[in-house]
Amino acid sequence: MKTIEFDNISLVQKLFGFHNTHLDKIAKSFHVTINSRGNVVTISGDAENTRLAHTLLVQLYGLLKEKIPMEPADLDAAITMIKKDESARLDALFLQTVFVTAKNKPIRPRSLAQQRYVNAIHTRDILFGIGPAGTGKTYLAMAMAVAALCRGDVQKIILTRPAVEAGEALGFLPGDLAEKINPYLRPLYDALYDMLDFEKARAYIEQEIIELAPLAFMRGRTLNNAFIILDEAQNTTSQQMKMFLTRIGYNSKAIVTGDITQIDLPAGKTSGLVEVTKILSPLKGIDFIYFSKDDVVRHQLVSDIIDAYEKNKI
């Protein structure tokens, strides 16, 4: 059994969560019993799990003392980190802010893989982020792009995706070409409006400082002084991937993201993202960051769903 006595009752309330929801989640995650009385906590159970839960609570309290807020996703990420590595330092991760949104919400990495990804974006001109949905690949890349634009490091942001049908042909969708393509770009718009004030984001788009376009619109262009993000890259063909990568101009950075377990290309078509991992891996200056279900920052069930599919080899 381990006992912790905290010295700030207001921080303790944030640490424990409403009706002790945080303590309950930690207890369930580590298979221990946690009892609280005032600002004192006792942890009992298996010796190793008790030690891990103790380490987690002490570090989380330290983050709160540094005025780092704790959201549900932060708690999930912290639990996963300590489970994987008891010596992991949460402060090294959670004190690294990528961008602060218009609503004053800090965007920061929430796993070691995300931290490696953010650091690699700083140092690489071409970077590939590969892994399942919900691991923050595109969202963090967009945050880095917006931060670079606000600092004046680049003159524009280009966000692009391949328009590949997932069971429904474009020709059967209503509207003109722009209206047909717009649903493919909607996740990028959603992330953008989450980071910037709506009016500022709309002004940037109208002035083409931020450009959202299907991948086919990149053909024939040279993209200088730009931060370019290719999302859903698993649905590019070999030719499209080559076309995209050869658009990169001076003072530009390209981030390619995708999930090679969710390819929507027609049967017989090779994914450009799968192919490029074999072709470009030996090249210096290009990096590949791989994410797993442990890096998922959506609802806990998303990670469980991914795990279930992996076990059934689907």
Beta strands, then each sheet from edge to edge (+ up, - down):
strand 1: 2-5
strand 2: 32-37
strand 3: 40-45
strand 4: 99-100
strand 5: 106-107
strand 6: 126-130
strand 7: 156-161
strand 8: 210-214
strand 9: 226-230
strand 10: 253-258
strand 11: 286-290
sheet 1: 1+ 3- 2+
sheet 2: 4+ 5-
sheet 3: 8+ 7+ 9+ 10+ 6+ 11+
end
